[in-house]
């Protein structure tokens, strides 16, 4: 599975969950090479184009709803509440806090 990561509606990179359950964030090449474009977060600096994590990056986890909103989303969208990646792809595409959105590819 892969998600498209946008910064102010501009494609900034790709978030992938591998078959082994690990995560990769990769800046889109033209975004990465443009020195005027900021990193999407302090924890995913543009000093390197590809970032790896054994779990969903904390920055992306922070885009997810909690509590009652999480329960409603999981119920309506029929998502396992432990599947944070799928929930991110299905709920962080439009109305998020800040400039970053994530949409399914």
C-alpha positions as CSV (number, residue, x, y, z in Angstrom):
1,X,0.0,0.0,0.0
2,X,1.2,3.5,-0.8
3,X,-0.1,7.0,0.0
4,X,0.6,10.3,-1.7
5,X,1.8,13.0,0.7
6,X,0.9,16.6,-0.2
7,X,2.2,19.8,1.3
8,X,-0.2,22.6,0.6
9,X,-1.7,20.5,-2.2
10,X,1.7,19.9,-3.9
11,X,3.0,16.4,-4.1
12,X,5.8,16.2,-1.6
13,X,6.4,12.4,-1.3
14,X,5.2,8.9,-0.9
15,X,4.4,6.9,2.2
16,X,4.6,3.1,1.8
17,X,3.8,0.2,4.1
18,X,5.9,-2.7,2.9
19,X,4.7,-6.4,2.9
20,X,6.8,-6.9,6.0
21,X,4.9,-4.1,7.8
22,X,7.7,-1.5,7.8
23,X,7.3,2.0,6.6
24,X,9.2,4.1,4.0
25,X,8.7,7.8,3.4
26,X,10.4,9.1,0.2
27,X,10.4,12.7,-1.0
28,X,9.2,13.1,-4.6
29,X,12.3,13.9,-6.6
30,X,11.4,17.4,-7.9
31,X,10.2,18.4,-4.4
32,X,13.4,17.1,-2.8
33,X,15.7,18.9,-5.3
34,X,13.9,22.2,-4.9
35,X,15.8,24.0,-2.1
36,X,12.9,26.4,-1.6
37,X,10.5,23.6,-0.5
38,X,10.5,22.9,3.2
39,X,10.7,19.5,4.9
40,X,7.2,18.1,5.7
41,X,8.3,17.8,9.3
42,X,11.3,18.2,11.5
43,X,11.4,14.4,12.0
44,X,11.6,13.9,8.2
45,X,14.3,16.3,7.1
46,X,15.2,16.9,3.4
47,X,18.8,16.0,4.3
48,X,17.9,12.5,2.9
49,X,15.4,11.6,0.3
50,X,14.3,8.2,1.8
51,X,13.4,7.6,5.5
52,X,12.7,4.1,7.0
53,X,10.8,3.2,10.2
54,X,9.6,-0.1,11.7
55,X,6.4,1.6,12.7
56,X,4.2,4.4,11.3
57,X,6.2,7.6,11.5
58,X,5.1,9.6,14.6
59,X,4.5,12.6,12.4
60,X,1.9,10.8,10.3
61,X,0.4,9.1,13.4
62,X,-0.2,12.6,14.7
63,X,-2.5,13.3,11.8
64,X,-5.0,10.6,13.0
65,X,-8.1,11.3,15.0
66,X,-8.5,10.0,18.5
67,X,-11.3,9.0,20.9
68,X,-14.8,9.3,19.7
69,X,-13.8,10.6,16.3
70,X,-11.5,7.6,15.8
71,X,-14.3,5.2,16.8
72,X,-16.8,6.8,14.4
73,X,-14.3,6.7,11.5
74,X,-13.4,3.1,12.1
75,X,-17.1,2.2,12.3
76,X,-18.2,4.1,9.2
77,X,-15.3,3.1,7.0
78,X,-15.1,-0.4,8.4
79,X,-11.4,0.0,9.3
80,X,-9.7,-2.1,12.0
81,X,-8.8,0.5,14.6
82,X,-5.3,-1.0,14.8
83,X,-4.7,-0.4,11.1
84,X,-3.3,3.1,11.5
85,X,-2.0,3.2,7.9
86,X,-5.3,2.4,6.3
87,X,-7.0,4.9,8.6
88,X,-4.5,7.5,7.6
89,X,-5.0,6.9,3.9
90,X,-8.8,7.1,4.2
91,X,-9.2,10.0,6.6
92,X,-6.2,12.4,6.1
93,X,-6.9,13.4,2.6
94,X,-8.9,16.6,3.0
95,X,-9.3,18.2,6.4
96,X,-6.1,18.0,8.5
97,X,-4.5,20.3,11.0
98,X,-1.7,22.0,9.1
99,X,-0.6,21.8,5.5
100,X,0.0,18.1,5.1
101,X,-2.6,15.7,3.6
102,X,-2.3,12.0,2.7
103,X,-4.3,10.3,0.0
104,X,-4.3,6.7,-1.3
105,X,-2.5,6.2,-4.5
